[in-house]
């Protein structure tokens, strides 16, 4: 579902203070702006075969693509293939 879609449904569930703290900590650790965004992403991830993509995952993937571009450019300049798998 695109980010800009209007969300008109509410799903609500109760958590103990301890559970909320655990979920809030996981939300922050994965780079989500709120527990709501984290819960939505985790829930929707379960229905697809694709793994959950957190904001941190997106940023890491962006950096890897940039590294690949820079590696290709460096290889073209030096004429030497670089192995970044280690």
C-alpha positions as CSV (number, residue, x, y, z in Angstrom):
1,X,0.0,0.0,0.0
2,X,1.5,3.4,-0.9
3,X,2.5,5.7,1.9
4,X,0.1,8.5,0.8
5,X,-3.0,6.3,1.0
6,X,-5.8,7.5,3.3
7,X,-6.0,5.2,6.3
8,X,-9.5,5.1,7.5
9,X,-9.5,2.0,9.7
10,X,-8.3,1.7,13.3
11,X,-6.9,-1.5,15.0
12,X,-6.6,-1.3,18.7
13,X,-5.1,-3.7,21.3
14,X,-4.1,-3.3,24.9
15,X,-0.6,-3.8,26.3
16,X,0.7,-3.9,29.8
17,X,3.2,-1.2,30.7
18,X,6.0,-3.7,30.4
19,X,4.8,-4.9,27.0
20,X,4.5,-1.3,25.8
21,X,8.0,-0.5,26.9
22,X,9.3,-3.6,25.1
23,X,7.5,-2.6,21.9
24,X,8.5,1.0,22.2
25,X,12.2,0.0,22.6
26,X,12.0,-2.3,19.5
27,X,10.3,0.4,17.5
28,X,13.1,2.9,18.3
29,X,15.8,0.3,17.7
30,X,14.4,-0.4,14.2
31,X,14.2,3.3,13.4
32,X,10.4,3.8,13.4
33,X,9.0,7.2,14.4
34,X,6.2,5.7,16.5
35,X,4.9,2.5,18.0
36,X,2.0,2.8,15.6
37,X,4.2,2.8,12.5
38,X,6.2,-0.2,13.9
39,X,3.0,-2.2,14.7
40,X,1.5,-1.5,11.3
41,X,4.7,-2.5,9.5
42,X,5.1,-5.7,11.6
43,X,1.5,-6.6,11.0
44,X,1.5,-6.0,7.3
45,X,4.8,-7.8,6.9
46,X,3.2,-11.0,8.2
47,X,0.9,-11.1,5.2
48,X,3.6,-10.8,2.6
49,X,6.5,-13.0,1.7
50,X,8.8,-10.0,1.8
51,X,10.7,-9.4,5.1
52,X,9.8,-6.3,7.0
53,X,11.8,-3.2,5.8
54,X,12.5,-0.8,8.6
55,X,13.7,2.8,7.9
56,X,17.2,1.5,8.9
57,X,17.0,-1.3,6.3
58,X,16.1,1.2,3.6
59,X,19.0,3.4,4.6
60,X,21.4,0.5,4.7
61,X,20.3,-0.6,1.2
62,X,20.7,2.9,-0.1
63,X,24.3,3.0,1.3
64,X,25.1,-0.4,-0.2
65,X,23.8,0.8,-3.7
66,X,26.0,3.9,-3.4
67,X,29.0,1.7,-2.4
68,X,28.4,-0.5,-5.4
69,X,28.3,2.6,-7.7
70,X,31.5,4.0,-6.2
71,X,33.2,0.6,-6.4
72,X,32.3,0.3,-10.1
73,X,33.7,3.8,-10.7
74,X,36.9,3.0,-8.8
75,X,37.3,-0.2,-10.7
76,X,36.9,1.6,-14.0
77,X,39.5,4.2,-13.0
78,X,42.1,1.6,-11.7
79,X,41.3,-1.3,-14.0
80,X,41.4,-3.6,-10.9
81,X,38.3,-5.5,-9.8
82,X,37.6,-5.1,-6.0
83,X,36.1,-7.8,-3.9
84,X,33.8,-6.3,-1.2
85,X,32.4,-9.6,0.1
86,X,34.9,-9.8,3.0
